[in-house]
């Protein structure tokens, strides 16, 4: 299962959305994708780490311990409210629910794609650029 599929499955479970999985995957790809139908976890973690003091939060997602939470407001600030609104309308929910679901999903997705503080090869290799922010 690739990162888009895994993220879509996690979101569908969190939000209880009655939406076609392909639609959810497409919306997630538009929001978090690398333009090639994948989620670039290294770029995503770098984006969060570069956003005002979230380095320790991102490190918790990458590490093997428990994941530090992130708020829906922080998700909207980092990803952009307009993008969250677009994503929400694509999947048939409101922006607050979408941001809340993403706040639950993103730490788990990064956690699944990492081990011992490093991204797994299948998720984009070693952290590289993201590590420079820590």
Wavefront OBJ file of the C-alpha trace (Angstrom):
o trace
v 0.000 0.000 0.000
v 1.480 3.369 -0.978
v 1.352 6.533 1.129
v -1.634 8.030 -0.751
v -3.664 4.841 -0.239
v -2.632 4.583 3.401
v -3.424 8.245 4.074
v -6.798 7.955 2.349
v -7.661 4.836 4.344
v -6.659 6.520 7.613
v -8.723 9.618 6.781
v -11.748 7.591 5.756
v -11.618 5.772 9.100
v -11.106 8.990 11.115
v -13.810 11.017 9.380
v -16.259 8.253 8.492
v -16.553 9.692 5.001
v -18.862 8.070 2.492
v -16.694 8.904 -0.498
v -15.153 6.803 -3.231
v -11.577 5.845 -2.230
v -10.264 7.074 -5.596
v -11.848 10.496 -4.981
v -10.293 10.682 -1.523
v -6.895 9.613 -2.874
v -7.093 12.231 -5.619
v -8.011 14.974 -3.137
v -5.222 13.896 -0.788
v -2.762 13.853 -3.673
v -3.812 17.393 -4.611
v -3.311 18.544 -1.021
v -0.126 16.716 -0.018
v 1.161 15.262 -3.266
v 4.391 15.733 -5.117
v 2.689 16.260 -8.474
v 3.294 12.648 -9.459
v 0.551 10.973 -7.450
v 2.652 10.359 -4.343
v 3.020 11.996 -0.951
v 6.581 13.235 -0.463
v 6.912 12.538 3.257
v 10.345 14.209 3.443
v 8.962 17.421 1.926
v 5.892 17.240 4.168
v 7.965 16.842 7.335
v 10.260 19.660 6.194
v 7.248 21.913 5.656
v 5.979 21.242 9.175
v 9.435 21.450 10.777
v 10.037 24.843 9.149
v 6.749 26.187 10.503
v 7.342 27.927 13.795
v 8.650 25.526 16.389
v 7.190 22.269 15.112
v 10.566 20.508 14.877
v 10.077 18.604 18.143
v 6.559 17.611 17.098
v 7.821 16.272 13.758
v 10.661 14.437 15.539
v 8.070 12.636 17.670
v 6.297 11.439 14.509
v 9.562 10.199 13.031
v 10.728 8.512 16.229
v 9.605 5.212 17.659
v 7.788 6.666 20.692
v 4.364 8.233 20.906
v 3.362 10.914 18.403
v 2.888 14.464 19.649
v -0.491 15.841 18.600
v -1.009 18.726 16.229
v -4.104 20.908 16.137
v -6.488 21.416 13.250
v -5.612 25.129 13.365
v -1.923 24.326 12.945
v -2.745 22.067 9.989
v -4.667 24.927 8.374
v -1.811 27.362 9.049
v 0.895 25.081 7.643
v -0.983 23.745 4.621
v -3.067 26.864 3.989
v -6.738 27.467 4.671
v -7.597 27.673 0.975
v -6.063 24.249 0.338
v -7.950 22.788 3.301
v -11.201 24.312 2.004
v -10.584 22.857 -1.473
v -9.778 19.453 0.009
v -12.905 19.532 2.193
v -15.178 20.361 -0.739
v -13.630 17.574 -2.833
v -14.375 14.960 -0.176
v -17.737 16.317 0.953
v -17.018 17.615 4.432
v -16.428 20.959 6.114
v -13.000 22.548 6.495
v -12.915 22.084 10.276
v -13.593 18.360 10.030
v -11.079 18.004 7.202
v -8.356 19.810 9.175
v -9.167 17.735 12.263
v -8.945 14.511 10.281
v -5.656 15.592 8.743
v -4.361 16.504 12.223
v -5.034 12.905 13.260
v -3.846 11.325 10.005
v -0.582 13.132 9.218
v 1.310 12.149 12.413
v 0.253 8.523 11.927
v 1.220 8.559 8.272
v 4.682 9.967 9.024
v 5.024 7.432 11.852
v 4.191 4.576 9.455
v 6.776 5.875 6.965
v 9.614 6.132 9.487
v 11.628 4.154 11.973
v 14.163 5.305 14.523
v 13.940 8.927 13.421
v 14.531 8.254 9.729
v 12.192 7.845 6.812
v 12.041 4.380 5.347
v 13.385 3.959 1.808
v 9.885 3.254 0.498
v 8.714 6.630 1.822
v 11.381 8.750 0.204
v 14.663 7.673 1.740
v 16.554 9.232 4.581
v 15.313 12.481 5.932
v 18.025 14.661 4.411
v 16.445 18.067 3.910
v 14.037 17.718 6.811
v 16.845 16.914 9.246
v 18.465 20.249 8.465
v 15.598 21.990 10.260
v 16.075 20.141 13.560
l 1 2 3 4 5 6 7 8 9 10 11 12 13 14 15 16 17 18 19 20 21 22 23 24 25 26 27 28 29 30 31 32 33 34 35 36 37 38 39 40 41 42 43 44 45 46 47 48 49 50 51 52 53 54 55 56 57 58 59 60 61 62 63 64 65 66 67 68 69 70 71 72 73 74 75 76 77 78 79 80 81 82 83 84 85 86 87 88 89 90 91 92 93 94 95 96 97 98 99 100 101 102 103 104 105 106 107 108 109 110 111 112 113 114 115 116 117 118 119 120 121 122 123 124 125 126 127 128 129 130 131 132 133 134
